[in-house]
Amino acid sequence: MVTDQQTRRLFKLIQTQKSFGIAAMKAGMDEKTARKYHRASKLPSEIKQEHTWQTRKDPFEDVWHNIKSMLEVNPGLEAKILFEDLQRKNPGEFADGQLRTLQRRIKHWRAVGGPFKEVFFSQIHKPGELGQSDFTHMDKLGVTIGGIPFNHMIYHFVLTYSNWESGTICFSESFESLSHGLQNALWELGGVPQDHRTDCLTTAVNKAGNPEIFTRRYQDLVDHYGIIACKTNPGSPHENGVVEQRNYRFKKAVEQALLLRNSRDFNDRCEYEYFLQKLFAQLNAGRRKRFQEEQTVLRRLPKSRINSCKRGDKKVGPSSTIRVNHNTYSVESRLIGENIQTRLYMDRLEIWYGQKKIDTLPRLRGDGKYEINYRHIIDSLIRKPGAFKNYRYRDAMFPTIRFRVAYDSLKQRYTEKSAAKRYLNILNLSAKESETAVDNALRIIIDENMDIDKEKVEILMQSEESNSTATDINIPDIDLTCYDQLLQGEMV
């Protein structure tokens, strides 16, 4: 096949060579072919005819009208699904190898006669004008704290002009997480952008039909910093495209940093937070020029932060529990009937009474959960052992698996009520003395298949034997002289 490059070379050689044949030969063409292009004075691509005719019959010609009708009603239908439907309705008429033909035809129809696609419009970002934030899940990275999987999220804040970013560890998309993360970012930033945009978070954005776009708590937060609140339209994550893209790139950077570190395990949460802070500093280091432009136009921070907690007044019920954010927590039984104040933070629940903090509980995630501390109610359970059998939160009365094994063992030897009474005495010992010591004592009793009772647990707690854990392994000294003897025997 003659190319355009050969033809151009031919046209040049004709001007310099003595004969036409020599010019054609040097251009790598037959002389007759060269004369054809010389007479036409056109390149091969200019005289090539478009291939508009069919070389074979379209196998979908008879059914294309039905396929087109289905696509017009449901444009999202895939070619493979339609092809399998044709095979079911017309057995033996369509071979598997014809799927690609249908895919090409549907692709052409979508490009020429299908529905219009959504257009994304590139935006011009200005210094100090907009900050975007979002929550992103980090579970797939496999981070562990002390060998235990650390399931968490990152509240991610980004300035759209410079891509300066910051993040805060959190555990749910709660308002407390949003407030804590946003304020951390602003105080680290040292200034306030004009606008702040989130997606349609239920903790920040009211449901459709509400006269107020944003929730009162979120509006109070942005008003405190003088920020104009913005939100994306439902189902339009591209409107928060800068932070969405940074979510992906940030998690990729974390993955690479973990690989370089050669370990995904951290001693504690503080070490992991320091690891993330260093990574953010490294990412932001390449954005200093544009970030300096933003700093010159950012507005001042207020004099202080706003509390990132939800306060409430609760009356402790007769079951020594309170309900906070659709979850149940136990408190000291001394507080039954008393009015207490709760402060719900991103990761904890504080109990206040008489203007003093008296307890701190881990915050439950989700709805319908419970956090019952057996130490709060054990005194009453001992006096009412019959209530243990059908107690709603009985599973919380087994601190470790050995406590559960102990109770099941007691039920095999005694009546339900007697077994409960004996078990509760052991649990009371754990509450008053040491849960770890009782657990170790139960381990010894269960391993040696002894009968379980409170007296044996007390004896083992006071002995040195209970102080050794299940992971203690005694390895005798290795005698290496046998290897020396073996080597000497080979040398002989």
Buried (B, 14 or more C-beta within 10 A) or exposed (E): EBEEEBBEBBBEBBEEBEEBEBBBBBBEBEBEBBBBBBEEEBBBEEEEEEEEEEEEEEBBEEBBEBBBEBBEEEEEBEBEEBBBBBBEEEEEEBEEEBBEBBBEBBEEBBEEEBEEEEEEEEEEBEBBBBBBBBBBEBEEEEBEBEEEEBEBBBBBBBBBBBBBBBBBBBBBBBBBBBBBBBBBBBEEBEBBBBBBBBBBBEBBBBEEEEEEBBBEBBBEBBEBBEBEBBBBEEEEBEBBBBBBEBBEEBBEBBBEBBEEEEEBBBEEBEEBBEBBEEBBEEBBEEBEEBBEBBBEBBEEBEEEBBEBBBEBEBEBEEBBBBEBBEBBBBBBBEBBEEEBBBBBBBBEBBBBBEEEEBBEBEBBEEEEEBBBBBBBBBEEBBEEBEEBEEBEBBEBBBBBEBBBBBBEBBBEEBEEEEBBBBBBBBBBBBBEEBBBBBBBBBBBBBEEEEEBBBEBBBEBBEEEEBEEEEEEEEEEEEEEEEEEEEEEEEEE
